[in-house]
């Protein structure tokens, strides 16, 4: 018979803090128990320090406001939440608090997650109020767009991109998401005409991008491969260019208008760089990313 070493705690797989400019903090929780994560989303979004929350694959993502608050916890109605967000140059401290099972999640589950610099947690269980504060490394969001790596005979961009991401991920470079982006089906496409954007939370963006480029150059099958990287909290400035690439054929002359965008850098500049840039702002927006914008479907 299988044994259970700690039957009343479900540690989160990993906690990650992504930061940008003033007021830009995203908490990414890699959950192990879907039900527990959904319960947390339902209640934590009532906290005044949570501006929004969404489920993205195996993660729950909280956009946070810095500050400290006293939460008026009440069983069933508001049994748990985020009570503190404090940011320094190198760390983000997040304070959780909850009642009963919510206290187990706030104290035991979060304080035992991977990715934490340190944690302080109360005893939890039963009907007690309990909480924890976890200190997370403050990381930067790095979005890497890739397009045109295959040929009519071999390869697939989405698989190569994912395997490269798995190859470079580490404690300092956390692989957060992979998004396939449907582009306008230009005449010189291989078949489906999609780009891919990889999302990381990184402590050293330049070194990460360099390692991704090296693997891409080693394994691509095309001489038209494109790779672009965006380092920053929000790539919304790239959206008009991306929309144009989804709606119709865009030529290389359009690059001059988009390349000065702060945070954007080009690394492989074959024809695929247009799709690589266009994929970036669609990260984790799966429904929009996959929709074909040719006006025919």
Backbone as CSV, one residue per row, in Angstrom:
resi,resn,N_x,N_y,N_z,CA_x,CA_y,CA_z,C_x,C_y,C_z
1,UNK,0.854,-1.196,0.000,0.000,0.000,0.000,0.888,1.244,0.000
2,UNK,0.522,2.237,-0.809,1.289,3.479,-0.853,1.116,4.241,0.447
3,UNK,2.183,4.944,0.862,2.122,5.753,2.065,2.065,7.234,1.699
4,UNK,1.557,8.047,2.613,1.462,9.499,2.424,2.238,10.147,3.566
5,UNK,3.267,10.904,3.229,4.125,11.459,4.279,3.497,12.653,4.982
6,UNK,2.705,13.457,4.252,2.085,14.641,4.856,0.685,14.774,4.275
7,UNK,-0.295,14.109,4.863,-1.615,14.002,4.236,-2.416,15.296,4.193
8,UNK,-2.035,16.309,4.962,-2.856,17.516,5.033,-2.170,18.769,4.491
9,UNK,-1.158,18.588,3.647,-0.531,19.729,2.973,-0.343,19.391,1.499
10,UNK,-0.665,20.337,0.633,-0.432,20.192,-0.807,0.484,21.342,-1.239
11,UNK,1.791,21.116,-1.258,2.697,22.205,-1.647,2.478,22.634,-3.092
12,UNK,2.565,23.923,-3.329,2.564,24.411,-4.704,3.871,24.004,-5.374
13,UNK,3.812,23.735,-6.672,5.011,23.286,-7.385,6.074,24.381,-7.419
14,UNK,5.642,25.620,-7.673,6.588,26.729,-7.768,5.824,28.046,-7.671
15,UNK,6.460,29.048,-7.079,5.952,30.418,-7.090,6.973,31.299,-7.796
16,UNK,6.484,32.209,-8.632,7.351,33.086,-9.411,6.805,34.505,-9.339
17,UNK,7.685,35.485,-9.170,7.302,36.899,-9.204,7.925,37.551,-10.422
18,UNK,7.076,38.143,-11.264,7.524,38.883,-12.442,7.271,40.357,-12.177
19,UNK,8.304,41.172,-12.364,8.170,42.596,-12.076,8.544,43.426,-13.292
20,UNK,8.044,44.653,-13.304,8.372,45.610,-14.346,8.613,46.969,-13.722
21,UNK,7.942,47.984,-14.242,8.064,49.319,-13.695,7.237,49.481,-12.429
22,UNK,7.099,50.710,-11.934,6.300,50.946,-10.733,4.886,50.398,-10.879
23,UNK,4.450,49.644,-9.879,3.099,49.100,-9.881,2.903,47.876,-10.750
24,UNK,3.979,47.312,-11.277,3.857,46.136,-12.148,4.443,44.910,-11.449
25,UNK,3.557,44.104,-10.892,3.946,42.866,-10.217,2.952,41.780,-10.598
26,UNK,3.463,40.656,-11.084,2.615,39.502,-11.365,3.130,38.311,-10.571
27,UNK,2.244,37.690,-9.824,2.545,36.476,-9.087,2.047,35.293,-9.909
28,UNK,2.957,34.363,-10.214,2.609,33.173,-10.986,2.735,31.964,-10.072
29,UNK,1.618,31.271,-9.829,1.610,30.092,-8.966,1.428,28.839,-9.820
30,UNK,2.418,27.953,-9.795,2.297,26.651,-10.439,1.630,25.710,-9.437
31,UNK,0.397,25.342,-9.683,-0.351,24.565,-8.710,-0.212,23.073,-8.967
32,UNK,-0.480,22.293,-7.923,-0.520,20.835,-8.041,-1.958,20.329,-8.012
33,UNK,-2.810,21.019,-7.254,-4.211,20.623,-7.115,-5.088,21.666,-7.794
34,UNK,-5.734,21.296,-8.886,-6.560,22.233,-9.640,-7.702,22.783,-8.790
35,UNK,-8.357,21.915,-8.019,-9.472,22.369,-7.192,-9.039,23.427,-6.186
36,UNK,-7.895,23.192,-5.548,-7.391,24.165,-4.590,-7.038,25.485,-5.249
37,UNK,-6.459,25.421,-6.446,-6.092,26.644,-7.157,-7.328,27.434,-7.568
38,UNK,-8.377,26.737,-8.007,-9.608,27.420,-8.386,-10.298,28.030,-7.163
39,UNK,-10.235,27.328,-6.047,-10.797,27.867,-4.804,-10.062,29.152,-4.423
40,UNK,-8.743,29.120,-4.525,-7.956,30.316,-4.205,-8.304,31.464,-5.137
41,UNK,-8.408,31.186,-6.422,-8.750,32.259,-7.356,-10.078,32.903,-6.982
42,UNK,-11.055,32.081,-6.664,-12.387,32.593,-6.329,-12.342,33.545,-5.136
43,UNK,-11.564,33.191,-4.122,-11.548,34.010,-2.913,-10.460,35.076,-2.932
44,UNK,-9.281,34.772,-3.453,-8.184,35.739,-3.414,-8.495,36.987,-4.229
45,UNK,-9.302,36.849,-5.281,-9.606,38.020,-6.092,-10.420,39.068,-5.330
46,UNK,-10.934,38.721,-4.162,-11.631,39.685,-3.323,-10.664,40.554,-2.525
47,UNK,-9.399,40.193,-2.518,-8.404,40.976,-1.785,-8.156,42.306,-2.494
48,UNK,-8.071,43.397,-1.763,-7.817,44.695,-2.417,-6.453,44.795,-3.076
49,UNK,-5.533,43.891,-2.753,-4.212,43.915,-3.374,-4.148,43.083,-4.657
50,UNK,-5.255,42.471,-5.045,-5.325,41.684,-6.282,-6.157,42.459,-7.290
51,UNK,-5.519,42.908,-8.375,-6.253,43.675,-9.385,-6.899,42.770,-10.423
52,UNK,-6.325,41.584,-10.678,-6.953,40.617,-11.570,-6.301,39.265,-11.365
53,UNK,-6.991,38.213,-11.795,-6.450,36.854,-11.692,-6.992,36.035,-12.853
54,UNK,-6.144,35.167,-13.408,-6.585,34.299,-14.503,-5.806,32.994,-14.441
55,UNK,-6.430,31.949,-14.942,-5.801,30.636,-15.008,-5.171,30.481,-16.385
56,UNK,-3.889,30.154,-16.425,-3.159,29.932,-17.669,-2.488,28.569,-17.573
57,UNK,-3.097,27.565,-18.201,-2.524,26.223,-18.179,-2.301,25.735,-16.759
58,UNK,-1.062,25.373,-16.400,-0.783,24.847,-15.067,-0.492,25.929,-14.039
59,UNK,-0.836,27.195,-14.367,-0.541,28.296,-13.449,-1.771,29.140,-13.177
60,UNK,-1.757,29.782,-12.004,-2.703,30.834,-11.686,-1.895,32.122,-11.598
61,UNK,-2.379,33.190,-12.256,-1.618,34.427,-12.360,-2.383,35.578,-11.716
62,UNK,-1.731,36.214,-10.757,-2.316,37.316,-10.021,-1.566,38.599,-10.336
63,UNK,-2.260,39.622,-10.839,-1.687,40.953,-10.934,-1.917,41.644,-9.598
64,UNK,-0.829,42.110,-8.986,-0.884,42.568,-7.605,-0.617,44.064,-7.475
65,UNK,-1.119,44.601,-6.390,-0.882,45.989,-5.994,-0.038,45.957,-4.729
66,UNK,0.991,46.784,-4.670,1.833,46.804,-3.480,1.088,47.413,-2.299
67,UNK,1.350,46.878,-1.100,0.750,47.411,0.109,0.538,46.331,1.155
68,UNK,-0.002,46.732,2.300,-0.349,45.842,3.403,-1.774,46.154,3.829
69,UNK,-2.604,45.118,4.012,-4.004,45.335,4.405,-4.399,44.317,5.477
70,UNK,-5.390,44.683,6.266,-6.035,43.755,7.187,-7.263,43.191,6.485
71,UNK,-7.284,41.893,6.256,-8.405,41.296,5.555,-9.497,40.889,6.536
72,UNK,-10.742,41.283,6.280,-11.858,40.899,7.151,-12.328,39.477,6.820
73,UNK,-11.512,38.500,7.169,-11.815,37.122,6.793,-13.082,36.633,7.481
74,UNK,-13.831,35.829,6.738,-15.063,35.237,7.259,-15.255,33.882,6.601
75,UNK,-15.484,32.862,7.414,-15.665,31.522,6.877,-16.705,31.482,5.774
76,UNK,-16.429,30.751,4.726,-17.297,30.546,3.566,-17.377,31.763,2.644
77,UNK,-17.472,32.964,3.198,-17.652,34.152,2.372,-16.324,34.740,1.892
78,UNK,-15.367,34.846,2.776,-14.059,35.393,2.424,-13.019,34.748,3.342
79,UNK,-12.744,33.456,3.112,-11.924,32.707,4.056,-10.423,32.797,3.826
80,UNK,-9.952,33.462,2.773,-8.511,33.521,2.525,-8.214,34.605,1.505
81,UNK,-6.976,35.115,1.573,-6.597,36.140,0.609,-5.136,36.527,0.718
82,UNK,-4.768,37.502,-0.081,-3.415,38.062,-0.071,-3.460,39.370,0.698
83,UNK,-2.658,39.437,1.772,-2.719,40.565,2.695,-1.514,41.489,2.604
84,UNK,-0.501,41.111,1.837,0.673,41.959,1.750,1.462,41.717,0.476
85,UNK,1.929,42.792,-0.126,2.815,42.731,-1.285,3.863,43.816,-1.086
86,UNK,5.091,43.399,-0.896,6.178,44.351,-0.666,7.303,44.039,-1.647
87,UNK,7.774,45.068,-2.309,8.748,44.880,-3.379,10.033,45.646,-3.101
88,UNK,11.154,44.980,-3.318,12.451,45.641,-3.289,13.093,45.461,-4.659
89,UNK,14.329,45.888,-4.802,14.992,45.774,-6.097,15.179,44.321,-6.505
90,UNK,15.394,43.432,-5.539,15.729,42.047,-5.874,14.675,41.030,-5.460
91,UNK,13.678,41.434,-4.674,12.708,40.468,-4.156,11.304,41.048,-4.141
92,UNK,10.330,40.130,-4.117,8.940,40.465,-3.848,8.483,39.600,-2.680
93,UNK,7.963,40.228,-1.629,7.423,39.501,-0.482,5.903,39.485,-0.585
94,UNK,5.323,38.288,-0.530,3.866,38.136,-0.612,3.386,37.489,0.678
95,UNK,2.367,38.090,1.303,1.787,37.558,2.537,0.395,37.011,2.250
96,UNK,0.206,35.746,2.604,-1.079,35.057,2.465,-1.674,34.835,3.857
97,UNK,-2.993,34.812,3.945,-3.645,34.486,5.207,-4.975,33.792,4.912
98,UNK,-5.370,32.861,5.811,-6.621,32.161,5.590,-7.138,31.497,6.849
99,UNK,-8.380,31.047,6.775,-9.036,30.360,7.891,-9.209,28.884,7.538
100,UNK,-9.014,27.995,8.501,-9.252,26.573,8.291,-8.412,26.022,7.153
101,UNK,-9.075,25.365,6.188,-8.361,24.852,5.032,-7.714,25.959,4.221
102,UNK,-8.320,27.136,4.246,-7.706,28.285,3.578,-6.401,28.682,4.240
103,UNK,-6.309,28.469,5.553,-5.057,28.731,6.250,-3.989,27.713,5.908
104,UNK,-4.402,26.459,5.643,-3.444,25.433,5.205,-2.849,25.832,3.859
105,UNK,-3.705,26.303,2.943,-3.207,26.759,1.654,-2.322,27.979,1.775
106,UNK,-2.705,28.911,2.642,-1.953,30.147,2.807,-0.617,29.923,3.483
107,UNK,-0.582,29.020,4.443,0.636,28.813,5.224,1.439,27.622,4.725
108,UNK,0.860,26.434,4.787,1.611,25.235,4.457,1.893,25.068,2.978
109,UNK,0.894,25.306,2.138,1.053,25.029,0.707,2.012,25.997,0.030
110,UNK,1.885,27.296,0.316,2.740,28.269,-0.364,4.158,28.272,0.196
111,UNK,4.303,28.103,1.492,5.639,28.215,2.095,6.549,27.055,1.714
112,UNK,5.992,25.967,1.190,6.794,24.811,0.806,7.033,24.721,-0.703
113,UNK,6.644,25.757,-1.438,6.803,25.730,-2.894,8.262,25.908,-3.293
114,UNK,8.607,25.430,-4.464,9.920,25.710,-5.045,9.960,27.162,-5.500
115,UNK,11.169,27.698,-5.643,11.347,29.045,-6.166,11.376,30.138,-5.121
116,UNK,11.299,29.768,-3.838,11.244,30.748,-2.761,12.648,30.983,-2.194
117,UNK,12.987,32.249,-1.956,14.251,32.553,-1.276,14.162,32.174,0.201
118,UNK,13.064,32.553,0.842,12.816,32.156,2.233,11.337,32.326,2.517
119,UNK,10.882,31.741,3.632,9.469,31.818,3.994,9.318,31.781,5.505
120,UNK,8.278,32.440,6.001,7.873,32.360,7.401,6.411,31.953,7.421
121,UNK,6.081,30.896,8.163,4.718,30.365,8.128,4.220,30.037,9.528
122,UNK,2.914,30.229,9.732,2.264,29.868,10.994,1.919,28.382,10.999
123,UNK,1.761,27.787,12.188,1.147,26.456,12.260,-0.272,26.530,11.688
124,UNK,-0.685,25.517,10.978,-1.990,25.577,10.322,-2.709,24.242,10.449
125,UNK,-4.010,24.276,10.160,-4.830,23.081,10.223,-6.006,23.278,11.148
126,UNK,-7.017,22.436,11.007,-8.216,22.603,11.805,-8.918,23.891,11.429
127,UNK,-9.444,24.590,12.423,-10.169,25.825,12.153,-9.349,27.071,12.369
128,UNK,-8.027,26.919,12.522,-7.195,28.063,12.875,-7.035,29.071,11.741
129,UNK,-6.774,30.310,12.127,-6.315,31.338,11.194,-4.803,31.184,11.075
130,UNK,-4.300,31.137,9.836,-2.866,30.946,9.625,-2.454,31.628,8.336
131,UNK,-1.181,31.940,8.278,-0.681,32.594,7.078,0.810,32.387,6.921
132,UNK,1.330,32.958,5.857,2.769,32.895,5.610,3.177,34.105,4.800
133,UNK,4.457,34.428,4.888,5.074,35.396,3.991,6.188,34.677,3.256
134,UNK,6.191,34.812,1.941,7.230,34.192,1.111,7.983,35.296,0.384
135,UNK,9.298,35.137,0.306,10.149,36.088,-0.403,10.614,35.432,-1.701
136,UNK,10.263,36.053,-2.819,10.545,35.503,-4.140,11.533,36.390,-4.882
137,UNK,12.441,35.798,-5.679,13.302,36.624,-6.523,12.465,37.441,-7.501
138,UNK,12.803,38.712,-7.666,12.118,39.557,-8.640,12.726,39.304,-10.016
139,UNK,11.925,38.735,-10.909,12.421,38.368,-12.235,11.783,39.252,-13.309
140,UNK,12.391,39.260,-14.485,11.866,39.995,-15.626,11.179,39.049,-16.594
141,UNK,10.133,39.568,-17.257,9.479,38.784,-18.295,10.292,38.880,-19.584
142,UNK,10.570,37.719,-20.180,11.258,37.661,-21.467,10.380,36.870,-22.425
143,UNK,10.015,37.490,-23.532,9.169,36.870,-24.553,10.011,36.694,-25.812
144,UNK,10.113,35.455,-26.282,10.957,35.144,-27.432,10.075,34.613,-28.563
145,UNK,10.025,35.364,-29.658,9.254,34.958,-30.827,10.132,34.214,-31.813
146,UNK,9.600,33.141,-32.373,10.330,32.292,-33.321,9.403,31.953,-34.488
147,UNK,9.949,32.020,-35.701,9.151,31.648,-36.872,10.074,31.144,-37.982
148,UNK,9.527,30.261,-38.808,10.181,29.736,-40.005,11.439,28.928,-39.657
149,UNK,11.223,27.753,-39.073,12.339,26.858,-38.740,12.289,25.553,-39.519
150,UNK,11.197,25.335,-40.269,11.016,24.044,-40.924,11.106,24.186,-42.439
151,UNK,11.001,23.077,-43.106,10.979,23.027,-44.572,9.775,22.203,-44.988
152,UNK,9.424,22.165,-46.275,8.307,21.321,-46.704,8.524,19.840,-46.419
153,UNK,9.775,19.443,-46.177,10.069,18.026,-45.957,10.194,17.663,-44.478
154,UNK,10.625,18.598,-43.634,10.959,18.229,-42.247,10.718,19.396,-41.290
155,UNK,10.481,19.011,-40.011,10.470,19.988,-38.936,9.095,20.518,-38.589
156,UNK,9.035,21.224,-37.465,7.829,21.917,-37.007,8.275,22.960,-35.998
157,UNK,7.893,24.202,-36.224,8.373,25.288,-35.371,7.899,25.138,-33.931
158,UNK,6.647,24.719,-33.728,6.126,24.674,-32.361,6.857,23.655,-31.505
159,UNK,7.260,22.518,-32.097,7.971,21.502,-31.316,9.404,21.937,-31.021
160,UNK,10.082,22.498,-32.022,11.449,22.951,-31.792,11.483,24.033,-30.720
161,UNK,10.564,24.983,-30.786,10.546,26.066,-29.797,10.354,25.527,-28.386
162,UNK,9.412,24.598,-28.230,9.169,24.027,-26.903,10.392,23.268,-26.396
163,UNK,11.004,22.481,-27.240,12.162,21.699,-26.803,13.356,22.594,-26.480
164,UNK,13.508,23.693,-27.202,14.552,24.656,-26.847,14.263,25.263,-25.477
165,UNK,13.006,25.628,-25.240,12.645,26.206,-23.935,12.940,25.235,-22.805
166,UNK,12.611,23.961,-23.005,12.926,22.961,-21.992,14.439,22.807,-21.825
167,UNK,15.166,22.986,-22.910,16.610,22.833,-22.847,17.312,23.945,-22.091
168,UNK,16.732,25.150,-22.088,17.403,26.282,-21.440,16.825,26.625,-20.066
169,UNK,15.656,26.079,-19.708,15.048,26.466,-18.440,15.922,26.048,-17.268
170,UNK,15.858,26.844,-16.199,16.674,26.604,-15.008,16.022,27.304,-13.824
171,UNK,16.659,27.245,-12.667,16.145,27.955,-11.500,16.118,29.458,-11.740
172,UNK,17.023,29.956,-12.581,17.089,31.387,-12.859,16.269,31.804,-14.067
173,UNK,15.875,30.859,-14.890,15.096,31.134,-16.095,13.918,30.179,-16.128
174,UNK,12.794,30.615,-15.588,11.627,29.748,-15.447,10.776,29.839,-16.708
175,UNK,10.530,28.706,-17.324,9.705,28.604,-18.538,8.242,28.704,-18.120
176,UNK,7.572,29.769,-18.555,6.201,30.024,-18.117,5.149,29.581,-19.119
177,UNK,5.367,29.839,-20.410,4.301,29.509,-21.358,4.842,29.395,-22.780
178,UNK,4.045,28.728,-23.612,4.306,28.510,-25.037,2.990,28.798,-25.748
179,UNK,3.006,29.715,-26.705,1.789,30.086,-27.418,2.025,29.998,-28.917
180,UNK,1.167,29.252,-29.596,1.197,29.175,-31.053,0.300,30.283,-31.603
181,UNK,0.828,31.061,-32.541,0.103,32.212,-33.081,-0.134,32.012,-34.575
182,UNK,-1.406,31.961,-34.956,-1.758,31.846,-36.370,-1.524,33.171,-37.064
183,UNK,-0.701,33.166,-38.106,-0.422,34.350,-38.898,-1.214,34.286,-40.204
184,UNK,-1.213,35.379,-40.927,-1.876,35.374,-42.231,-1.172,34.357,-43.137
185,UNK,-1.915,33.500,-43.822,-1.291,32.446,-44.644,-0.675,33.000,-45.931
186,UNK,0.543,33.489,-45.809,1.238,34.074,-46.957,1.592,32.992,-47.973
187,UNK,1.887,33.398,-49.174,2.098,32.449,-50.273,3.345,31.588,-50.075
188,UNK,4.337,32.083,-49.323,5.592,31.336,-49.163,5.652,30.561,-47.847
189,UNK,4.505,30.312,-47.223,4.478,29.547,-45.978,4.849,28.086,-46.238
190,UNK,5.255,27.393,-45.167,5.477,25.951,-45.289,4.138,25.234,-45.443
191,UNK,3.211,25.456,-44.478,1.879,24.876,-44.586,0.865,25.694,-43.784
192,UNK,1.023,25.744,-42.448,0.006,26.376,-41.603,0.277,27.836,-41.285
193,UNK,1.506,28.290,-41.424,1.885,29.689,-41.222,1.613,30.154,-39.794
194,UNK,2.332,29.556,-38.851,2.227,29.977,-37.461,3.602,30.362,-36.938
195,UNK,3.595,31.295,-35.986,4.776,31.621,-35.213,4.564,31.140,-33.788
196,UNK,5.616,31.199,-32.977,5.542,30.757,-31.583,6.179,31.823,-30.705
197,UNK,5.577,32.056,-29.545,6.191,32.916,-28.542,6.388,32.113,-27.261
198,UNK,7.615,32.131,-26.764,7.974,31.505,-25.495,8.060,32.580,-24.426
199,UNK,7.538,32.278,-23.243,7.575,33.228,-22.125,8.421,32.660,-20.993
200,UNK,9.329,33.483,-20.501,10.170,33.122,-19.362,10.104,34.213,-18.297
201,UNK,10.369,33.817,-17.053,10.680,34.753,-15.973,12.166,34.571,-15.695
202,UNK,12.950,35.606,-15.962,14.405,35.445,-15.999,15.120,36.399,-15.055
203,UNK,16.232,35.912,-14.507,17.133,36.753,-13.720,18.234,37.355,-14.586
204,UNK,18.446,36.831,-15.778,19.496,37.317,-16.672,19.000,37.206,-18.110
205,UNK,18.163,38.156,-18.557,17.551,38.045,-19.883,18.544,37.923,-21.029
206,UNK,19.624,38.675,-21.009,20.570,38.628,-22.126,21.192,37.243,-22.272
207,UNK,21.573,36.652,-21.153,22.184,35.325,-21.214,21.169,34.283,-21.668
208,UNK,19.928,34.396,-21.210,18.872,33.480,-21.639,18.659,33.564,-23.146
209,UNK,18.513,34.762,-23.658,18.268,34.943,-25.088,19.434,34.387,-25.898
210,UNK,20.642,34.568,-25.404,21.819,34.039,-26.101,21.773,32.520,-26.195
211,UNK,21.350,31.852,-25.131,21.284,30.390,-25.145,20.178,29.892,-26.065
212,UNK,19.043,30.599,-26.084,17.971,30.214,-27.004,18.444,30.370,-28.449
213,UNK,19.099,31.466,-28.741,19.584,31.685,-30.113,20.559,30.589,-30.535
214,UNK,21.465,30.210,-29.646,22.456,29.191,-29.997,21.786,27.877,-30.366
215,UNK,20.782,27.461,-29.594,20.086,26.210,-29.899,19.248,26.335,-31.161
216,UNK,18.662,27.497,-31.371,17.860,27.694,-32.577,18.742,27.643,-33.821
217,UNK,19.890,28.292,-33.766,20.803,28.252,-34.907,21.306,26.830,-35.168
218,UNK,21.485,26.063,-34.093,21.977,24.696,-34.244,20.948,23.779,-34.894
219,UNK,19.667,23.970,-34.565,18.665,22.978,-34.950,17.689,23.417,-36.042
220,UNK,17.650,24.691,-36.401,16.708,25.099,-37.442,17.055,24.434,-38.768
221,UNK,16.030,24.191,-39.561,16.207,23.575,-40.876,16.075,24.597,-42.005
222,UNK,15.755,25.818,-41.653,15.455,26.845,-42.653,16.538,27.915,-42.678
223,UNK,16.751,28.501,-43.842,17.666,29.640,-43.941,16.921,30.966,-43.841
224,UNK,15.629,30.912,-43.482,14.824,32.120,-43.318,14.308,32.278,-41.889
225,UNK,14.954,31.630,-40.933,14.491,31.648,-39.543,14.526,33.060,-38.964
226,UNK,13.490,33.380,-38.213,13.431,34.651,-37.501,13.333,34.436,-36.005
227,UNK,14.049,35.259,-35.229,13.960,35.228,-33.766,14.018,36.650,-33.254
228,UNK,13.065,36.997,-32.411,13.016,38.307,-31.776,12.733,38.110,-30.300
229,UNK,13.223,39.032,-29.475,13.005,38.944,-28.032,12.488,40.273,-27.514
230,UNK,11.586,40.187,-26.551,11.084,41.374,-25.854,11.289,41.164,-24.371
231,UNK,11.994,42.081,-23.730,12.191,42.044,-22.283,11.416,43.202,-21.678
232,UNK,10.426,42.885,-20.877,9.583,43.919,-20.288,8.297,43.317,-19.766
233,UNK,7.549,44.100,-19.038,6.350,43.587,-18.383,5.195,43.398,-19.360
234,UNK,5.064,44.312,-20.339,3.889,44.293,-21.221,4.308,44.675,-22.637
235,UNK,4.132,43.777,-23.616,4.530,44.059,-24.997,3.438,44.716,-25.834
236,UNK,2.515,45.441,-25.206,1.365,45.989,-25.929,1.776,46.913,-27.076
237,UNK,2.944,47.536,-26.996,3.377,48.441,-28.063,3.558,47.707,-29.389
238,UNK,3.731,46.390,-29.341,3.909,45.597,-30.563,2.579,45.154,-31.174
239,UNK,1.462,45.435,-30.504,0.181,44.896,-30.955,-0.245,45.383,-32.337
240,UNK,-0.100,46.680,-32.690,-0.516,47.092,-34.035,0.243,46.350,-35.139
241,UNK,1.544,46.139,-34.953,2.318,45.387,-35.936,1.820,43.951,-36.000
242,UNK,1.601,43.336,-34.838,1.128,41.951,-34.794,-0.231,41.802,-35.465
243,UNK,-1.114,42.753,-35.238,-2.432,42.695,-35.872,-2.317,42.743,-37.393
244,UNK,-1.404,43.584,-37.884,-1.227,43.685,-39.330,-0.724,42.375,-39.923
245,UNK,0.164,41.688,-39.198,0.715,40.425,-39.693,-0.336,39.319,-39.656
246,UNK,-1.284,39.401,-38.751,-2.363,38.415,-38.725,-3.402,38.692,-39.826
247,UNK,-3.496,39.949,-40.263,-4.542,40.311,-41.226,-4.093,40.221,-42.680
248,UNK,-2.788,40.292,-42.924,-2.335,40.292,-44.308,-0.831,40.148,-44.411
249,UNK,-0.342,40.112,-45.618,1.095,39.958,-45.841,1.810,41.271,-45.527
250,UNK,2.844,41.183,-44.709,3.634,42.345,-44.304,5.061,42.131,-44.780
251,UNK,5.606,43.097,-45.457,6.956,42.968,-45.995,8.012,43.495,-45.051
252,UNK,9.287,43.241,-45.341,10.389,43.649,-44.466,10.500,45.155,-44.302
253,UNK,9.937,45.927,-45.218,10.001,47.386,-45.084,9.254,47.882,-43.845
254,UNK,8.331,47.069,-43.331,7.570,47.462,-42.139,8.385,47.353,-40.860
255,UNK,9.503,46.656,-40.901,10.304,46.461,-39.689,10.861,47.765,-39.147
256,UNK,11.149,48.711,-40.011,11.762,49.964,-39.568,10.897,50.694,-38.555
257,UNK,9.587,50.535,-38.663,8.689,51.241,-37.753,8.579,50.575,-36.397
258,UNK,8.843,49.264,-36.320,8.627,48.539,-35.071,9.913,48.260,-34.305
259,UNK,11.043,48.169,-34.997,12.284,47.774,-34.315,12.752,48.753,-33.236
260,UNK,12.421,50.066,-33.284,12.840,50.940,-32.183,12.060,50.739,-30.881
261,UNK,11.079,49.842,-30.852,10.259,49.636,-29.654,11.135,49.286,-28.459
262,UNK,11.026,50.029,-27.351,11.834,49.716,-26.163,11.616,48.276,-25.704
263,UNK,12.715,47.575,-25.430,12.642,46.193,-24.965,12.735,45.161,-26.057
264,UNK,12.568,45.569,-27.326,12.583,44.626,-28.446,13.989,44.523,-29.026
265,UNK,14.424,43.296,-29.310,15.708,43.068,-29.974,15.548,41.953,-30.996
266,UNK,16.243,42.077,-32.113,16.200,41.084,-33.187,17.479,40.263,-33.153
267,UNK,17.338,38.941,-33.348,18.487,38.051,-33.197,18.748,37.190,-34.424
268,UNK,17.715,36.739,-35.103,17.856,36.088,-36.392,16.899,36.802,-37.332
269,UNK,17.400,37.293,-38.445,16.613,38.226,-39.247,16.271,37.699,-40.633
270,UNK,16.059,36.396,-40.731,15.488,35.854,-41.950,14.057,36.332,-42.109
271,UNK,13.403,35.913,-43.166,12.030,36.335,-43.444,11.097,36.067,-42.262
272,UNK,11.402,35.035,-41.482,10.553,34.689,-40.346,10.564,35.675,-39.213
273,UNK,11.442,36.675,-39.242,11.476,37.636,-38.135,10.172,38.429,-38.052
274,UNK,9.479,38.592,-39.181,8.203,39.312,-39.155,7.188,38.551,-38.304
275,UNK,7.070,37.244,-38.543,6.166,36.434,-37.725,6.640,36.297,-36.299
276,UNK,7.959,36.285,-36.090,8.501,36.176,-34.735,8.091,37.371,-33.885
277,UNK,8.215,38.571,-34.444,7.802,39.776,-33.713,6.300,39.751,-33.489
278,UNK,5.551,39.382,-34.530,4.088,39.404,-34.435,3.556,38.445,-33.384
279,UNK,4.267,37.358,-33.115,3.790,36.390,-32.127,3.866,36.935,-30.708
280,UNK,4.817,37.824,-30.443,5.152,38.209,-29.066,3.966,38.740,-28.260
281,UNK,3.201,39.728,-28.736,2.150,40.277,-27.865,0.953,39.361,-27.646
282,UNK,0.915,38.224,-28.346,-0.190,37.280,-28.153,0.120,36.222,-27.094
283,UNK,1.216,36.379,-26.358,1.572,35.360,-25.367,0.413,35.140,-24.394
284,UNK,0.071,33.885,-24.166,-0.995,33.382,-23.275,-2.404,33.817,-23.687
285,UNK,-2.556,34.500,-24.812,-3.895,34.889,-25.291,-4.304,33.871,-26.359
286,UNK,-4.562,32.662,-25.927,-4.632,31.529,-26.844,-5.763,31.625,-27.858
287,UNK,-6.926,32.042,-27.447,-8.053,32.089,-28.383,-7.793,33.094,-29.498
288,UNK,-7.346,34.292,-29.146,-7.020,35.293,-30.161,-5.848,34.846,-31.014
289,UNK,-4.851,34.271,-30.368,-3.638,33.875,-31.078,-3.944,32.853,-32.175
290,UNK,-4.852,31.932,-31.914,-5.123,30.846,-32.842,-6.149,31.198,-33.913
291,UNK,-6.839,32.301,-33.738,-7.885,32.660,-34.689,-7.260,33.130,-36.001
292,UNK,-7.816,32.671,-37.116,-7.369,33.086,-38.433,-8.082,34.366,-38.825
293,UNK,-7.326,35.397,-39.159,-7.878,36.709,-39.435,-7.900,37.037,-40.934
294,UNK,-8.102,36.058,-41.785,-8.045,36.301,-43.219,-9.380,36.762,-43.788
295,UNK,-10.402,36.821,-42.945,-11.722,37.268,-43.399,-12.510,36.222,-44.148
296,UNK,-11.964,35.006,-44.265,-12.640,33.954,-45.039,-13.208,32.861,-44.146
297,UNK,-12.884,32.894,-42.844,-13.347,31.822,-41.962,-13.766,32.382,-40.616
